[in-house]
Amino acid sequence: MSVYAGIDHVSKRRHYLREIVPAGPKAADEAEKVMRRLAGQVDERRHPRTNATVNQLLDKHFELVTLERNTLATYVGYADKHIPPLIGSVQVGALDADVFDSFYAELRRCRDHCARKRQVDHRTAAAHECDARCTPHACRPLGASTIRQIHFILSGALKRAVRWRWLGTNPIAQAEPPPAPKPNPQPPTAEEAGRILAAAWTDPDWGALVWLAVVTGVRRGELCGLRWRNADLDGAVLTLNRSIGQRNTETWEKGTKTHQHRRIALDPETVEVLTEHRRRCVDRAAALDVELSADAFVFSLAPDGSTYLRPNSVSERYSDLAGRLGIRTSLHKLRH
């Protein structure tokens, strides 16, 4: 049975709803029921208005979605790796809870979608001669938090499809993503934090940065984007309204992750640390006949504070420091 359903919003061609009725003695009656059901969907505007695939929907969704640059790049990376190989060619109108449940089950089975074939996990994608580092493939499940992010990507795209009237209802509403994993941050102990701080103070500027991270728990991008005009040392208040983003080698200044301004009260010891750090910055600038303006970055390699530190470099330096002390931790865990 084939019922005309208007013009396809993507291809601009005539769009039909089609369903095959099995042969049999009651095929004619069943075909009549199918025709009435499909025609009813068209009359009530509950039918899918396009033959577009999931891949086509995601392409248009990512063109229009408003996300922070790093977040968008992460979402596109997740989508490109996991969605097209498994359900990218499925028509949007054919999606249902069963498709999503099977999709999530495959991601939980193997993050490489190996389809249970014998494979080898090569040490590199480039041409090479295999050695002991190229091992037999071992399936590893995709993490629950990543599957949930993929679920949210699809949910946002399908909500947009409903608004565009490509779909009458959102099929992902009946799907069940994995539960959110319980957080287990494991920050350094007080003794470990003390050892890290003691080692960091061999470079007073670096020690001031690590101290502020330990005491306030601010994000690394916010530390890099902090300017002296945001540090009210007389009032003992720190205002966080900017951050530094980084993707590979590209960096940029942006708003905070939550897009909200935050004010943090500083204890007397932290005020003393920042006061001494500012004195060093002023003296260093004066020695080179430059001025440290109120708009200068608190932590900078430039004598006038005109440039910011790179977030990845700060994280790597902190990890190297902790590693030399035999402590397994990261800068982000100080937030906890």
N, C-alpha and C positions, 0 to 999 in steps of 0.2 A: 504494500500500500504506500502511496506517495501523495502527500498533501502539500500544496503550495503554501509557503509561510513568509512570503515577502522577499525583499532584497537583502542579501547577506551584507552586514555592516562592514565586513573586512574586504571581501573579494569583490563586492558590488555586483555580484551575479544573482540570478534567481536562486532562492533558498527553499529546500523541500525537507519536510519531515518524512522519514522513510522507516518502515518496519516490515520485516518478512513474516508472513503467516505460513506455518508448515502445511504441507498438503494433507488432505484427509477428508472424510465424509462431511465434516462440519467446517471446512475451510472457508466457504462462502459466508456463513454466519459469523465466523470469527473475524474475517476481513472487514465485514460491515461494522463490527464493534470497534476494531482498531481504527477504521476511518473516522468514526464518530468521536473517538477519544482524541485522536490527533487534531481533528478539526476543532474540537472543544478547546484544546490547548491554545490553538491559534486564535480563536475567538476571544478567549479570556486572557490572552497575551501572557501565557505561562510557558510558552515554548522557547527553546534556545533560538536566538535570531541570527546565528552565524554558525558556519562550519569551522570556525577558527580553532586551532589547536592550542594546547597549553603553552607551547613555545611562542606562538604569535601573541598570546595574551601577555606573557611575561615581558616580551620585547616592548610592547606598548606601555605596560605598567611601569617599567624601569625608566622609560623616557619621561614620564610625567610625575613620578613619585618625588616627594620632597624629603630628603634625608641628608644627614651630615655626611661629608665626603667619605670618611672612613667606613661608616655604617653601610652606605650604599655599595662601596667596593666589596665589603664582606658579604653582603646579601647577594650581589651578582656572582661572586665566587662560589657561594654555596649553591645557588640556582644552577649555574653552568655545569658544575661537577655532578650534581645528583638528580636534577629534575629531567633534563632532556634525555639522558640514556634510558630512563625507566618509564616516564609518563609524558614526555614532551610531545609525542606525536598523537596523543589522545585528544579527541575533540572535546572542547570545553563542555558542550552539552551532554557528553557521555560520562562525565565525572559523577561519581557517587561515593558513599561511605565505603563500599567494598573496595573500590580502586585505591582510596587513600589508606585503608587498613593494610592492604597488600603492599603498597608502596613503603609504608613505615616499617612493616615487618622485614622487607628486603634490606632496608637501611640498618635495621638492628642486627641483621645476619652478617652483612659484609659491607664495609664502607667503600669497597672498590667494585661492588656489583659484579662479582666474579662469575655468577651464574653456575657456581659449583663445578666449574671446569678446572682441570689441572693447570696451574700457572706457576710462574716464577716471579718472585719479588726482586727485580733487578736493582742493583745499587744506584744506577743512573739511567735516565731515559736516552742518553746519547749512545752512539755506537761504541761497543766495548766487548772485550772477551770476558765471559763469566768466570768468576772465581768463588771462593768461599763466602764472599759477601753477598752473592746472589743466591738467595735461599728459596726453598719451596714456598709457595704462597700459603699464608695462614690468614684465614678470615678474621677480621677485627670489626666488631660492631661500631657503628657511628654513635657518638655520645648522645645521651638523651637531650642535653641542652641544645646541641646542634640540630637534632631532629625537630625540636620545638621551634627553633628559629626558621627552619624550612617550612614548618606548618604555618607560621605567622606570615611568611613571604607569600605563600599560596593563598592564605586567607585574605590578605590585603588586595592581591590581584583579583580574586574572585568577587570581593566586595565592589571593586571598581567595575567589574564586568556586569554586576547586577545594576549598578547605577547607569551604565551605558545601555542597559536593557538588552545585553547579549544573552542574559539568563533571567529567568523569572524568579528563582530562588538561589541561595548560595549553597551548593552541595557539600561544602566542607563543614557546615554547621553540625552535621551528623557524625563527622570523623572524630576520632579520639586520639589526640597527641599523647606522647609519653608524659608521665608526671614530672614536674620540675624536680631535679635532683636536690637533695638537702645540701646546703652550703657547708663546706669544711675548709675554711681558709688557711688554718694553721699558721698564724703570724709568728714571728720570732718571740721567744720568751724574753722576759725583762733582762735576764743575764746576757742573752745573745744580742739584744738591742744595745746593751751597754758596751759589749765588745765591738760591735759594728761602729758605734759612735766614737769610741776611743781610737779606733784605727782611722776613721775618717778625718779626725782633727789634725792629722799630719799635714793636711792642706786645709787651712782655716776656711777658705771659701767653700770648699766641698763639705767640710764639717758643718758649716752653717746650713747648707742645703739639706743634708741628711738629718740634722737636728730638727729642722722645720717639718720634714716629712714624718719623722717619728712622732713629734708632739701633736701635729695637726691632722695627719692622715690625709692631706690633700692629694689629688691626683698628680701624676708626674707632669702632664701637660699644663696644669694650673701652676705648678711650681715654675716651669719654664716661662710661662706667660705673665708672671707676677711682676708688676712695676712698682717703683718706689712711691708713686702717688697713691697706690692702694694699700700702703703700709703706714697706718697712723700709729707711730711709736709712742707719741704722747698719750693718746687715748687707749693704747694697747689693743688695737683692733685691726684685723686684716680683712680686706674686702676682696673677694674673688669674683671677677666678672669676665675674665678672658682666659684663654687656654691656647696651647700650641698643638696643632695636629700634625701627624707624620704618617706617610704611607710610603714605604720603601725609602727612597732618598728625597722625596718631596716633602716640604714642610710648609705650614701656613698658620696664620693667627685666626682664631675663631672664638665663638662664645663657649661657655662651659658646657659640659655634657648634658646637664639638665636644663640649660638655657635660662638659668636663674642666677641672680646675684646672691652671694652668701657672705655673711659677716662672721668672723671667728674671733672670739676674745682670746687675747694672748696672756700667758702667765708672765710674771716678772723675769724669770730666767730667759724665756724666749725673746722678750723685749731687749734684754741685755745682749743676747747673741746677735740679734738683728742690728742693734745700735752699733756694736763693735764691727759688724760686717759692713755697715754703711760707712763707718769711719775709714775702714781700709779702702773701700771703693773711691771715696772722695780723695784720699791721699794719693792713691794710684793715678787718678785722673789729673790731679794738680801737678804731679811729678812729670806728666807728659803734656802739660799745658792744654788740657781739654777740660770740659765742664761736664759734671754728672748732673743731668737735668732731672726734674721730678718724673719725667716720662721714661727714664732709663729703666732697663730691666734689672731686677734685684740680683739675678744670677746671670752673668754674661762673661764671655771671654774677651769682649771689646773693652778697652779702658774707659770709654765714655758710656758703657752700658747700652749701646745702640742695637745690639743684636742679642737674640735669645739662644739659649742652649737647645740642642736637639733632644727630644724626649727619648729616642732610642739610645742615644749615647749615654744619657743619664741612667737609664735602666741597665745598660751593659756595664757601666762603671760600678754601679751598686752591686750587681751580681758577681762581678769579678772580685770585689772587695769581700763580699760574704763568702765566696768560694775559697779565697785564700785563708779565711778563718775556719773553714770546714763547716759552714752553716748553709744549709739548703733553704734558700728563701728568695723572694723577689721584692722589688720596690713596691709593687702594688699591694702586697700583703700587709704593708704597714697601715693601710686604711682600716684594717680589722683589729 
